[in-house]
Amino acid sequence: MNDTHSGRPLLDDLPFPERFASEAALEDYLATPSRDLVRDLARTEGDLMILGVGGKMGPTLARLARNALPASRRVIAVARFSDPAVRESLGQHGIETIACDLQDRAALAKLPQCPNIVFMAGHKFGAGGNLPLTWAMNTYVPGLVAETFTRSRIVAFSTACVYPFVPVTSQGASEDELPTPPGEYANSCVGRERLFQHFSQLHGTPGRLFRLSYAIDMRYGVLADVAQKVWAGQPVDVTMGHVNVIWQGDANAQALRCLAVATVPTSPLNVSGPETTSIRWLAEEFGRRFGKPVTITGQEAPTAWLMNTGEAERLFGYPRVPLKQLVAWVADWIANEGRLLGKPTKFEQRDGKY
């Protein structure tokens, strides 16, 4: 295999940046594929379509796929595109775009029958304010998609929230743990998985249920949430005292690589960083880096939403970017007042209400 693909260097050949001087530099790095990703996508055939591309991860996942695939294979990004700038940016990077409301059965039927689909649509934040919409987006839409694309491989984004809390001294919930989560949002996510499983069983549709816990980049995520509080001198609540986190680039790469390890019927895969990361440790580490005092409130609960990612590590190896590197990047970004997305994770919530 050549050392470059689509005219770009591969991630394996690049050192970790000391810092990201701009969002453009950050997004370029997130869109750089590894040899493993190029190899695994080469094992699949046909075009790729990403449904619900407009969120935090979708645009860089689309760019990553475009850079990992040969020009002969189309990458098609689908969303309502309420922000026209997202659509314009994707087009500038060689990605085809289609505006579509995924709740519209007729519009969905007009989309190309691509052999490979990554499903990223869903509704979380504000879920408690409109529970019918939450259930529609997290169960009805997946059912429509699974019924429409029966001949495709479908990697469907899911969440660690489908699990119950587990002891922080455990290795985290494994994929065979029965989904019995707290809160209506999390149960709608169980519904999303069940709809994909039903149609996969019915039609023999290969897929994976991509149970992701806390992807991050510099602009959002648990690390940015904690770092912002420390930087601003605000208290950090450690009641939900432990989390798993993963670099967004690693999460996107594993999602795309799941196309090559799809199963019939579709099956869940836990994806996050392997460490059980202490919120108290994060706060103290950011305080040390910022030279600022840290105020802690609460006391760590004995349980948390934690996952065992051993199967993903067997398939794909450890995430490329280690936790200490993530902390260093986030600390630099916050200290230099880099732009933030203004979308807190609400990781502190233990009642499942978002």
Protein Blocks (a to p, Z undefined) as FASTA:
>chain_A
ZZbeehiacfklpccdfbdfbfklmmmmmmpccfklmmmmmmpgcjdddehklmmklmmm
mmmmmmmpcfklccddddeklalklmmmmmmnopacddddfklmklmmmpccdfbdcdfb
dcfehplmommlmmmmmmmmmmmmmmmmmmbccdddddfklpccddfkbgbjafklccdd
ehjklmmmmmmmmmmmmmmmmnopacdddddehiadfkgcjklmmmmmmmnopacdfklm
cccdddfklmmmmmmmmmmmcccdddddddddfbdcdfklmmmmmmmmnopacddedjdd
fbdcdddfklmmmmnopafbdfklmmmmmmmmmmnopacehiafklmpcnlpZZ
